């Protein structure tokens, strides 16, 4: 059975009505991931072929770039500035995926967002 990283830091105790993730149209090479975040700012979509390691609550107190630099299974990384004008939503379009491969996605707040309740949204 799959397990979450430190679930008490994420889904179980945090309000989720203001954020969401939906996996949309998916083929053997592409996928669309739609997100709604709970606050404005730059958020990063990170997609890997293996789970992230380390403390996902505070990224081991490192800037995002440093936290990700040793991740060898990185398949996709993009950022988007979420605003109230878009109702805090955005659809990322992934390409160059491999068939029959499990991916893990994480939406991570940018280092510039201060006092964020949680840095990582798990997928």
C-alpha positions in Angstrom: 0.0 0.0 0.0 1.3 3.5 -0.9 2.0 5.9 2.0 2.1 9.6 2.2 5.0 11.6 3.5 4.2 12.8 7.0 0.4 13.0 6.4 -0.2 14.8 9.7 1.7 17.8 8.2 -0.5 17.8 5.1 -3.9 16.5 4.2 -5.4 15.3 7.4 -5.3 18.4 9.5 -5.3 21.2 6.9 -8.4 22.8 5.5 -8.7 21.7 1.8 -11.8 23.5 0.6 -9.8 26.4 -0.8 -7.4 24.3 -2.8 -7.7 21.4 -5.2 -6.0 19.3 -7.9 -7.5 17.5 -10.9 -5.8 15.2 -13.3 -7.3 16.0 -16.6 -6.9 14.6 -20.1 -4.1 12.1 -20.1 -2.4 10.1 -22.9 0.6 7.9 -23.0 2.8 11.0 -23.5 0.9 14.0 -22.1 -1.3 15.0 -19.2 -3.1 18.1 -18.0 -3.1 19.0 -14.3 -5.5 21.7 -13.0 -4.9 23.4 -9.7 -6.6 25.8 -7.4 -4.4 27.3 -4.7 -5.4 28.9 -1.5 -3.3 32.1 -1.9 -1.8 34.1 -4.7 1.8 34.0 -5.7 4.2 31.8 -7.7 3.8 28.1 -7.3 6.0 25.4 -8.9 4.7 22.1 -10.3 7.3 19.4 -9.8 6.7 16.0 -11.4 9.0 13.1 -10.6 9.3 9.4 -11.2 10.0 8.8 -7.5 8.7 10.4 -4.3 10.5 13.5 -3.0 12.7 12.8 0.1 13.2 15.2 2.9 10.9 17.3 5.0 8.2 18.4 2.7 6.7 20.7 5.4 9.6 23.1 5.2 11.8 21.7 2.4 14.6 21.0 4.9 14.7 24.8 5.4 16.3 25.1 1.9 15.4 27.3 -1.1 13.4 25.2 -3.6 16.2 25.1 -6.2 18.6 23.6 -3.6 16.0 21.2 -2.3 15.5 19.8 -5.8 19.0 19.8 -7.1 19.8 16.2 -6.2 16.5 14.8 -7.5 17.5 12.5 -10.4 13.9 11.5 -11.3 12.7 15.0 -12.2 10.3 14.7 -15.2 8.8 18.2 -15.3 9.1 21.5 -13.5 7.2 24.6 -14.3 6.0 27.7 -12.4 3.0 29.8 -12.6 1.9 33.0 -10.8 -1.6 32.4 -9.4 -3.8 35.5 -9.1 -7.3 36.5 -8.0 -8.0 37.4 -11.6 -7.7 33.7 -12.6 -9.6 32.6 -9.4 -6.3 31.2 -8.2 -6.5 28.5 -10.9 -4.2 27.2 -13.6 -3.8 24.2 -15.9 -0.3 22.8 -16.5 0.2 20.8 -19.7 2.8 18.1 -19.3 4.5 16.5 -22.3 7.2 14.0 -23.0 5.9 11.5 -20.4 6.6 7.8 -20.6 4.0 5.1 -21.0 3.4 2.7 -18.1 5.2 5.0 -15.7 4.1 6.2 -12.3 4.6 9.9 -11.6 4.4 11.9 -8.4 3.4 15.5 -8.6 3.9 18.2 -6.0 2.7 21.8 -6.1 5.3 23.8 -4.1 5.1 27.5 -3.0 7.8 29.7 -4.3 10.5 31.0 -1.9 9.1 34.5 -2.3 5.8 33.6 -0.6 6.1 34.3 3.1 4.1 32.9 6.0 2.6 30.2 3.9 0.5 27.6 5.8 2.0 24.7 3.9 4.7 24.7 1.3 3.7 21.5 -0.5 0.4 20.2 -2.0 0.8 16.4 -2.6 -0.6 14.6 -5.6 
